[in-house]
Amino acid sequence: MKVLFISLLTFISISAFAQDQPTLILPTNDLGEIIYTEAITLDSAYTKQTLYSNAIQWTATFYNSSGNVIKNKDPESGVITIVALTPTGYNTMGKYLETGYFEYTLMVYVKNGRYKYEIKNMIYIPHGGNYNYGTANSMYKDERPSFKKVNTQMLSKMDAGLKALISSLNKSMRDKANTEW
């Protein structure tokens, strides 16, 4: 009876202190690659030129140095390519530790009355290094218990940063104030 009581008490103690890592669900394409994408239709008052201008103005306000992040801009085809960074890290011993950045590629496509964005090719770059540590895709698929908790926290931070970026972009793209003189 004593052994049963001690076993039960041990099981309850372990269960009470065990913390399940919340499941992280990131948007993926048919190949299982992480990609944030959406095509948005607006009314016809938003011309291709207006949406292109809105995207360029958003870039200038969202990033510290838009000239450094814009890798390609083509007003005729309505395509803007941006390569930028979003910070990431994880909690350790009760404190948040920023460990580096995820570099990502943002593509913005504009046409009359609609636009589309794609955020893809996320690569983790740790502080103090000009090398990549791995892709977000490989971190997302890594099931090793020793890495899963940290990877999940870092990917969650990336996800929050990219969702804030998307929200800001969507708000600016709908700005009609940019269309009027």
PyMOL commands that set and color helices and strands:
alter all, ss='L'
color gray80, all
select helices_A, chain A and resi 2-17+48-62+66-69+136-141+145-173+176-179
alter helices_A, ss='H'
color red, helices_A
select strands_A, chain A and resi 36-41+70-74+79-92+95-111+114-126+134-135
alter strands_A, ss='S'
color yellow, strands_A
deselect
rebuild
show_as cartoon
